[in-house]
């Protein structure tokens, strides 16, 4: 699909976000299973309910736009999934495994935040209803909270090792 209008860009980005959230359910389960420590595993398993609710919010946005939910992949998300596949199939020491798992999780959350920021800007430009911007903003807050939790573990470990 050629994107020539802000509305088309909004729809494309929403489809990308929907695809990413659907993939994240499996991504987080795989990262939790690959984690070497309980705190890192819990970070990903605890985020599952948030991801399910984020998917529901996106579906409500599609409904508000009177569009069927449609997922469209992106090269960035495919790269994150490829990274995850490599991590879970590689045998590395536990401290490196957790760093790999956390780094992949942080890349994913940053991608989500970037897409959500773009959607929020477009929603404002398009003067979309508050219901849509509220759903997007809530998803962004949750993605930011997940990223912050991952960064906190990395920082704590850096300080412990320093």
Phi and psi in degrees as a GROMACS rama.xvg file:
@    title "Ramachandran Plot"
@    xaxis  label "Phi"
@    yaxis  label "Psi"
@TYPE xy
-82.235  130.339  UNK-2
-97.4603  117.071  UNK-3
-124.928  -8.31189  UNK-4
-133.81  158.968  UNK-5
-58.8857  -35.4155  UNK-6
-64.0137  -43.7364  UNK-7
-64.1255  -39.325  UNK-8
-65.0726  -41.5015  UNK-9
-59.7897  -46.9469  UNK-10
-62.1936  -42.8636  UNK-11
-61.7025  -46.2401  UNK-12
-67.4495  -36.1214  UNK-13
-65.1232  -40.2249  UNK-14
-65.021  -38.6135  UNK-15
-62.7818  -45.1244  UNK-16
-63.7567  -42.3159  UNK-17
-60.7412  -46.726  UNK-18
-58.8676  -46.0016  UNK-19
-60.4852  -46.0409  UNK-20
-63.4844  -39.5501  UNK-21
-62.9542  -41.1189  UNK-22
-68.9815  -31.8107  UNK-23
-64.0033  -30.497  UNK-24
-55.7303  -48.6655  UNK-25
-72.0073  -39.7654  UNK-26
-56.246  -49.0352  UNK-27
-66.206  -38.6217  UNK-28
-62.734  -43.3163  UNK-29
-66.4085  -40.7318  UNK-30
-67.2293  -38.4438  UNK-31
-62.3546  -42.7103  UNK-32
-67.6637  -31.7346  UNK-33
-82.2323  -17.941  UNK-34
-60.2241  146.782  UNK-35
-89.8574  -23.4395  UNK-36
-122.705  155.605  UNK-37
-64.1152  -37.8607  UNK-38
-65.679  -36.9497  UNK-39
-72.0547  -43.1996  UNK-40
-59.9646  -43.8805  UNK-41
-63.2899  -35.6254  UNK-42
-55.6863  -41.2189  UNK-43
-82.4303  -38.4068  UNK-44
-69.9625  -35.5322  UNK-45
-68.416  -21.5891  UNK-46
-85.8322  -6.49178  UNK-47
-60.6062  -45.9656  UNK-48
-62.051  -38.185  UNK-49
-61.8337  -42.3965  UNK-50
-63.4633  -42.4994  UNK-51
-60.6101  -43.5575  UNK-52
-67.0871  -36.0087  UNK-53
-62.5979  -39.4651  UNK-54
-61.6993  -44.7174  UNK-55
-61.6277  -39.4853  UNK-56
-62.261  -43.4528  UNK-57
-63.204  -41.3347  UNK-58
-62.2004  -36.832  UNK-59
-65.9976  -34.2856  UNK-60
-65.3375  -46.0964  UNK-61
-56.4337  -43.5291  UNK-62
-62.2576  -44.3867  UNK-63
-60.023  -34.0707  UNK-64
-84.9439  -1.28055  UNK-65
59.7593  40.8934  UNK-66
-123.398  144.205  UNK-67
-71.7716  143.004  UNK-68
-60.7076  127.607  UNK-69
-138.543  131.85  UNK-70
-100.566  136.803  UNK-71
-130.941  122.623  UNK-72
-68.6168  167.35  UNK-73
-139.304  150.147  UNK-74
-58.6399  -32.963  UNK-75
-65.928  -48.1073  UNK-76
-64.7935  -38.5985  UNK-77
-62.402  -37.4271  UNK-78
-65.0214  -40.4476  UNK-79
-64.2692  -40.7328  UNK-80
-66.5871  -38.1151  UNK-81
-63.7948  -41.9047  UNK-82
-59.4085  -45.5123  UNK-83
-61.3049  -44.3835  UNK-84
-59.6095  -39.8453  UNK-85
-66.0253  -42.0805  UNK-86
-64.17  -47.0141  UNK-87
-71.935  -17.2246  UNK-88
-99.9265  2.54  UNK-89
-107.972  138.155  UNK-90
-96.1465  108.634  UNK-91
-130.334  162.482  UNK-92
-59.1343  152.371  UNK-93
-53.463  -42.1858  UNK-94
-66.3759  -32.0257  UNK-95
-77.3358  -34.701  UNK-96
-61.9885  -47.7159  UNK-97
-61.5543  -38.6813  UNK-98
-64.2848  -42.4668  UNK-99
-60.4582  -47.1737  UNK-100
-61.5523  -48.7766  UNK-101
-63.5274  -41.8407  UNK-102
-62.0917  -41.8809  UNK-103
-65.5633  -42.3307  UNK-104
-61.396  -41.0312  UNK-105
-67.6108  -39.311  UNK-106
-59.4564  -42.9829  UNK-107
-62.2898  -48.1027  UNK-108
-64.2972  -37.6696  UNK-109
-64.9232  -39.3563  UNK-110
-61.7352  -47.9061  UNK-111
-55.9435  -48.3877  UNK-112
-61.0011  -41.1866  UNK-113
-62.542  -46.1473  UNK-114
-64.8307  -42.2418  UNK-115
-63.9359  -39.6736  UNK-116
-60.464  -43.2149  UNK-117
-63.4202  -43.846  UNK-118
-62.6454  -41.716  UNK-119
-64.3059  -40.7549  UNK-120
-63.1042  -45.184  UNK-121
-65.0008  -40.5974  UNK-122
-60.2313  -39.1497  UNK-123
-66.9522  -47.3022  UNK-124
-60.4131  -36.0749  UNK-125
-86.176  -3.23092  UNK-126
54.288  46.7188  UNK-127
-73.2193  157.961  UNK-128
-58.9894  151.817  UNK-129
-56.7252  -31.6989  UNK-130
-58.2236  -37.7246  UNK-131
-71.903  -48.8437  UNK-132
-65.5305  -32.5354  UNK-133
-65.3698  -44.2535  UNK-134
-61.2969  -45.2151  UNK-135
-64.3542  -43.7186  UNK-136
-64.2588  -37.6024  UNK-137
-65.7922  -43.5171  UNK-138
-60.768  -40.048  UNK-139
-64.0828  -43.6428  UNK-140
-59.0711  -41.8366  UNK-141
-68.9552  -39.454  UNK-142
-64.2818  -41.511  UNK-143
-64.2549  -40.474  UNK-144
-64.1851  -40.2299  UNK-145
-64.9536  -43.7333  UNK-146
-60.9564  -44.71  UNK-147
-61.5957  -39.8376  UNK-148
-64.2548  -41.086  UNK-149
-66.8204  -44.1052  UNK-150
-62.3622  -34.9466  UNK-151
-64.9972  -39.5979  UNK-152
-66.0048  -43.8432  UNK-153
-61.1026  -45.1987  UNK-154
-64.7241  -42.8554  UNK-155
-59.9414  -43.3095  UNK-156
-68.3135  -35.4577  UNK-157
-63.0813  -43.1777  UNK-158
-68.391  -36.209  UNK-159
-65.8428  -36.1837  UNK-160
-83.745  -16.8351  UNK-161
